[in-house]
Amino acid sequence: MLCRAVMMLPLLIALLTAVAVQGSPEEAKLFDELFDGYNKDVRPVATPSDMPIDTVDVQFGMTLTRLSNVDIRAQEISIQGWPKMVRCH
C-alpha cells in the first residue's frame, strides 16, 4: 500500500501544479484583448514598401535597483536592475 502511494505522489504533484498555474478568467481576457489581431511575422515599419530598406531604432538602457556586492580586491561589482528598451520613432 505504501509503495502504491509513493508511486502516485509524482502524479498528484503534477496535477496540483497544473491547477496552481492556471490563470484567472480576467487574466485570459486581458491576454486575448492585448494580442487581438497580433501578427508576430509583421515588422514594425512605417509602410510595407519600406520593408527591404527600413530599420528599427531601439534604445537600450538599465535601471539600477540594487547594488548587491562590491569586491574591491577582485574589482567586481554585483548589481541588480531592470532592462529598458524603447523603440525610437
N, C-alpha and C positions, 0 to 999 in steps of 0.2 A: 504494500500500500504506500509506504514512504517512497519507494522507488518511482512509482507512478506519479506521485505528487511532485517529485523533483523533475521528472521528465516534462510535466505540464507547466512548470514555472516559466521557462522562456516564452511559451505561447501566451501565458497570462500577462507577462510583462509587455510583450509586443502589442497585445490588444489594449492594455491600459495606456500605453504610449500613443497608439494611434488615436484613441479617443481624446487624449490630453492635448494633442497638437492641432486638432480641428479648430478653425476659426469660427467666430460668431457669424450669424447671418448678416449683421451690419458690416463686418469686415469683407465678406464676399460681395456685398452690394457695392461697397466703396471700390474694391478692386475692379469689378465689372464696369463701373462708371468711369474710372480713371483710364482704363485701357479699351474703352469702346471705340472702335474704328482704328485702333493702333496697328500699324504695319511695320514690323521690325526690319523689313527689307528696303524701306524708303530712306534715302539720305536727307538730312536737313539742309537743303539748299533753297535759294530764293525761287528759282524756276527750274522745271525739268530740263530746259535747254542748257542750263549751267552745269549739269552733272559731270561731264567729262573734264572740265577745267576748273570748276569752283572748289575752293577749300573751305573747311570749317575751322575757325579760330576758336581755341579754347584756352582759358586762363586757369592755371593750376595754382593752388595755394594750400596752406595748412594753418589751422587754428590750434595753437598750443593750449592744451587743457591741464597738463600736469608735468612737472619736472620730477621724474621718478628717482634718478640717481646721478650723482656726479662723482666720478673716479678720477682724481687729479693725477695720480701716478700713471694710470693707463691712458689718460687723456680721452676718456669716454664720458658721454652724457646720454642718459636714457630718458626719453620723453614720451608722452602720450598726447595724441591730438586727433583732430578731425580733418580729413581731407576736404578741400573745397574746389569744385570745378564749375566754371561759369562759361557758357557759350557767349562769345563776343559777337555783336551784330555789326 
